[in-house]
């Protein structure tokens, strides 16, 4: 798989990147880690953040960085560029070189995503019922 980064942790994942993708992932990761208490894991070859189940992910690819939320469709009022798709009410922000990121908005997305998991539970468990 060409988009999978082999890393043991978030710092190693970040160090495997260069250029605009490194800057983008570093900005996203810093905002996420400042926003709420998360367990950061490498899962499916990218960064996944858990709090009462999976909340969000950061995935660096060759031409883009994806910032996705399990319940992201409920967050589109905060960030209208979130594109709906997939199970669990997923929505993803497709970031390309030169895209502007507002750290306040990124932190609010992460905080509100955690609040949704606290209110409704682990989205993956609920989907199995």
C-alpha positions in Angstrom: 0.0 0.0 0.0 1.6 3.3 -1.0 -0.3 5.5 1.4 0.5 3.5 4.6 3.2 5.0 6.8 4.9 2.4 9.1 5.3 4.0 12.5 5.2 3.0 16.1 3.7 6.2 17.4 2.5 9.7 16.5 5.9 11.3 16.7 7.4 8.6 14.4 4.5 9.0 12.0 5.1 12.8 11.8 8.9 12.3 11.3 8.2 10.1 8.3 6.7 13.0 6.5 8.3 16.1 4.8 7.3 19.3 3.2 3.7 20.6 3.3 2.4 17.2 4.5 4.6 17.3 7.6 3.5 20.9 8.4 -0.2 20.0 7.9 -0.1 16.8 10.0 1.9 18.6 12.7 -0.7 21.4 12.8 -3.6 19.0 12.9 -1.9 16.7 15.6 -1.0 19.7 17.8 -4.6 21.1 17.6 -6.1 17.7 18.4 -3.8 17.0 21.3 -4.5 20.4 22.8 -8.3 20.1 22.3 -9.1 17.1 24.5 -7.8 14.0 26.2 -7.2 11.4 23.5 -5.5 8.0 23.2 -3.4 8.4 20.0 -2.8 5.2 18.1 -1.4 4.1 14.8 -4.2 2.1 13.2 -4.8 1.2 9.6 -1.5 3.0 8.8 -2.5 6.4 10.1 -3.1 8.4 13.2 -6.4 7.5 15.0 -7.6 9.3 18.1 -9.8 7.5 20.7 -12.0 8.8 23.5 -14.9 6.5 24.3 -14.3 4.8 20.9 -12.7 6.2 17.7 -13.3 10.0 17.3 -11.0 11.2 14.5 -8.1 10.3 12.2 -5.3 12.0 10.3 -4.0 10.3 7.2 -1.2 11.6 5.0 -1.3 10.5 1.4 0.9 11.4 -1.5 -1.2 14.4 -2.7 -3.4 15.2 0.3 -3.9 14.9 4.0 -7.3 13.6 5.3 -8.7 14.8 8.6 -11.7 12.6 9.3 -14.4 12.3 12.0 -16.5 9.3 12.8 -19.5 11.6 13.5 -18.3 14.3 11.2 -21.6 14.9 9.5 -22.7 16.4 12.7 -19.8 18.8 12.7 -20.4 20.4 9.3 -21.8 23.6 10.9 -18.3 24.2 12.3 -16.4 23.3 9.1 -18.6 23.2 5.9 -15.7 21.7 3.9 -16.2 18.3 5.7 -17.4 15.9 3.0 -19.9 13.2 4.2 -19.3 9.6 3.3 -19.0 6.1 4.8 -20.4 4.5 7.9 -20.8 6.0 11.3 -21.9 9.5 10.0 -18.3 9.9 8.8 -17.1 13.1 7.2 -13.6 14.1 6.0 -11.7 17.2 5.3 -9.6 16.8 2.2 -6.5 19.0 2.6 -4.2 19.9 -0.2 -0.9 21.9 -0.3 -1.7 25.5 0.4 -5.0 25.0 2.2 -5.4 27.2 5.2 -6.0 25.8 8.6 -7.4 27.7 11.6 -6.2 26.1 14.9 -9.2 27.4 16.8 -11.6 25.6 14.3 -9.5 22.4 14.4 -9.6 22.4 18.2 -13.4 23.0 18.3 -13.9 20.2 15.8 -11.9 17.8 18.0 -13.6 18.9 21.2 -17.1 18.7 19.7 -16.3 15.3 18.3 -15.3 14.0 21.7 -18.5 15.5 23.2 -20.5 13.5 20.6 -18.8 10.3 21.7 -19.5 11.1 25.3 -23.2 11.8 24.6 -23.9 8.9 22.2 -21.1 6.3 22.9 -18.7 4.5 20.7 -19.9 4.8 17.1 -18.5 1.5 16.1 -20.3 -0.4 18.9 -23.6 1.4 18.2 -23.4 0.5 14.5 -23.1 -3.2 15.3 -26.4 -3.2 17.3 
